[in-house]
Amino acid sequence: MAIASDNARQGASPLYLTMRDVVQSMDDAIPGKFEITKEGIVHDMMSPAGPHEVTAALVSRRLEKVMPDELLAHTGTPDVEDEPEGLLRHPDVTVIAWTDLGVEGSADPRTAVAAIEVVSRSNPDNDWVGKVRDYPLMGIPIYAIFDPRTGSGAVFTDIHATPDGPRYAVRKDFVYGEDVTIGEWTIATRDLPRYA
């Protein structure tokens, strides 16, 4: 997990900084993936494998075939972090410019073109509820979800203000087998694996 430098820690709440230090200390010692939300630390206990990783890799590869060369459908670190909001997330795929990826520490979520998640078996609400709430707060304009449990997904766009904070205004559902448009790029969803 990439963590922002000390001078980037300004504006973060003491509680958030404590949670981030805890996550950083556990990251190498405990399996799984850690993120920080408004509710606290989320631990996806199972490391992604099988259909989850294949879906992320296929979506990334299909996007990169249709995107311009200056963009990357990145499947590794860094995380995206919004310290003032107290959020640290790790998208399965982040569409981001190469120039915005080459930074020390976590990436600025406002530089991401899109965040893409593959729903995990162990914690589907993290993707379908928590990240639908958090990604617009972080300023990520497009959020796509692929769900190997159901063979379906959704693309969320058009952040708008609400009394509860920024939210996505548009949701477009799809089923595996249909083409899906993420931003300006359309990719196939055929042959994406499902959980057994």
C-alpha distance (Angstrom), angle and dihedral (degrees) to the residues before:
residue distance angle dihedral
M1 . . .
A2 3.77 . .
I3 3.78 116.5 .
A4 3.79 126.4 -162.3
S5 3.77 120.5 -107.9
D6 3.82 122.0 -97.0
N7 3.81 93.8 -101.4
A8 3.82 88.4 55.8
R9 3.81 89.7 55.8
Q10 3.80 91.6 79.8
G11 3.78 112.1 110.2
A12 3.80 93.8 28.7
S13 3.80 119.5 118.3
P14 3.81 118.1 -114.0
L15 3.83 89.4 -118.7
Y16 3.80 91.1 54.2
L17 3.81 92.1 47.7
T18 3.80 90.1 50.7
M19 3.80 91.8 49.9
R20 3.79 90.5 47.9
D21 3.81 91.2 51.6
V22 3.82 89.6 49.7
V23 3.81 91.4 49.4
Q24 3.78 91.5 48.4
S25 3.82 92.0 50.8
M26 3.82 92.5 48.7
D27 3.80 96.8 41.4
D28 3.80 97.0 85.0
A29 3.81 96.3 33.0
I30 3.81 103.3 47.8
P31 3.82 124.6 50.6
G32 3.77 120.4 -121.0
K33 3.78 134.9 46.5
F34 3.82 126.8 -63.4
E35 3.80 127.3 -155.1
I36 3.80 134.1 168.4
T37 3.81 121.2 -129.6
K38 3.79 135.9 168.2
E39 3.82 87.4 -88.6
G40 3.81 94.7 52.0
I41 3.79 135.5 -99.9
V42 3.79 118.3 -6.2
H43 3.80 115.3 -155.3
D44 3.78 117.6 -168.3
M45 3.80 95.3 -160.3
M46 3.75 97.2 -161.6
S47 3.77 117.6 69.7
P48 3.79 107.8 -128.2
A49 3.79 112.7 -98.7
G50 3.78 142.4 152.0
P51 3.81 114.8 9.0
H52 3.81 92.1 9.6
E53 3.81 94.7 57.8
V54 3.82 93.8 38.5
T55 3.82 90.4 52.8
A56 3.81 92.4 49.8
A57 3.82 91.0 48.0
L58 3.82 94.1 47.1
V59 3.81 93.2 47.3
S60 3.80 90.2 48.1
R61 3.81 93.3 48.2
R62 3.82 93.4 45.9
L63 3.79 92.0 49.3
E64 3.80 93.4 48.3
K65 3.82 90.1 54.8
V66 3.82 90.7 60.9
M67 3.81 103.3 31.3
P68 3.81 126.0 87.0
D69 3.82 116.6 -94.6
E70 3.81 93.7 -109.2
L71 3.83 90.1 66.9
L72 3.79 128.8 71.3
A73 3.80 130.3 -161.1
H74 3.80 91.9 -143.7
T75 3.81 122.1 -161.6
G76 3.81 100.5 -178.6
T77 3.75 138.4 60.4
P78 3.00 146.3 -26.8
D79 3.75 107.5 88.7
V80 3.79 120.6 -139.9
E81 3.78 113.1 -114.0
D82 3.78 134.8 -171.7
E83 3.79 105.6 -175.9
P84 3.84 98.1 -175.9
E85 3.82 88.9 53.8
G86 3.83 90.9 43.3
L87 3.81 94.0 -124.8
L88 3.79 131.5 138.4
R89 3.81 115.8 174.6
H90 3.78 134.9 170.8
P91 3.82 111.8 -151.7
D92 3.79 116.4 -155.0
V93 3.82 87.2 -132.1
T94 3.80 125.2 15.0
V95 3.81 119.4 -167.2
I96 3.79 103.0 -148.5
A97 3.80 140.3 146.6
W98 3.79 115.8 -97.5
T99 3.81 89.1 -122.8
D100 3.82 91.8 55.8
L101 3.79 92.2 47.5
G102 3.80 95.3 56.4
V103 3.81 96.3 76.8
E104 3.78 131.9 114.9
G105 3.78 114.3 -105.6
S106 3.78 125.4 -2.1
A107 3.79 121.9 -7.0
D108 3.79 120.7 -108.0
P109 3.82 103.8 -108.5
R110 3.81 90.4 -144.9
T111 3.81 88.6 67.4
A112 3.81 92.4 57.2
V113 3.78 115.9 102.0
A114 3.81 91.7 -160.3
A115 3.78 142.8 -10.1
I116 3.79 118.7 -142.7
E117 3.79 125.4 -166.0
V118 3.77 132.7 -169.8
V119 3.80 108.0 -150.6
S120 3.79 113.2 -115.6
R121 3.78 122.5 -137.6
S122 3.78 92.9 -131.2
N123 3.82 100.6 51.4
P124 3.83 114.5 15.2
D125 3.82 93.3 158.8
N126 3.80 89.2 65.2
D127 3.83 88.6 67.0
W128 3.82 101.0 31.1
V129 3.82 98.2 41.8
G130 3.81 113.4 12.1
K131 3.78 99.0 43.3
V132 3.82 93.3 40.5
R133 3.81 83.9 60.1
D134 3.82 99.2 38.0
Y135 3.80 104.0 43.1
P136 3.83 95.5 62.1
L137 3.83 88.8 46.1
M138 3.80 86.5 55.5
G139 3.82 91.7 49.1
I140 3.83 97.3 -113.1
P141 3.82 102.1 153.4
I142 3.82 98.9 -156.1
Y143 3.80 129.3 36.1
A144 3.81 121.1 -177.3
I145 3.81 125.0 -172.6
F146 3.79 125.7 -162.0
D147 3.82 113.9 -167.7
P148 3.83 115.8 -162.5
R149 3.83 89.3 -176.2
T150 3.81 92.6 67.5
G151 3.81 104.5 16.2
S152 3.78 90.5 -119.9
G153 3.78 141.4 94.2
A154 3.77 147.4 170.8
V155 3.78 141.0 -127.4
F156 3.82 117.6 -142.1
T157 3.82 121.3 -159.6
D158 3.80 144.9 152.9
I159 3.79 106.3 61.7
H160 3.79 111.8 -144.5
A161 3.79 135.5 173.7
T162 3.79 119.9 -96.9
P163 3.82 132.2 171.8
D164 3.84 86.8 -99.6
G165 3.81 93.3 50.8
P166 3.81 133.3 -93.2
R167 3.81 115.1 -16.1
Y168 3.79 137.2 171.9
A169 3.80 111.6 -97.1
V170 3.81 98.8 -165.4
R171 3.80 128.8 54.4
K172 3.81 120.6 -178.8
D173 3.79 114.7 -171.5
F174 3.80 124.0 -154.4
V175 3.79 138.8 179.5
Y176 3.76 125.4 -138.5
G177 3.79 109.4 -89.0
E178 3.81 93.4 44.0
D179 3.77 124.1 96.0
V180 3.80 113.4 -108.5
T181 3.80 127.6 -153.6
I182 3.80 117.5 -142.3
G183 3.78 109.8 -177.0
E184 3.79 107.3 -46.0
W185 3.80 95.3 -20.4
T186 3.78 131.0 86.0
I187 3.79 121.3 -157.3
A188 3.78 135.7 177.3
T189 3.80 121.1 -107.5
R190 3.79 95.6 -166.1
D191 3.79 115.8 123.3
L192 3.80 94.3 19.3
P193 3.81 107.1 148.4
R194 3.79 124.3 -111.4
Y195 3.78 129.0 -148.4
A196 3.80 112.9 -101.1
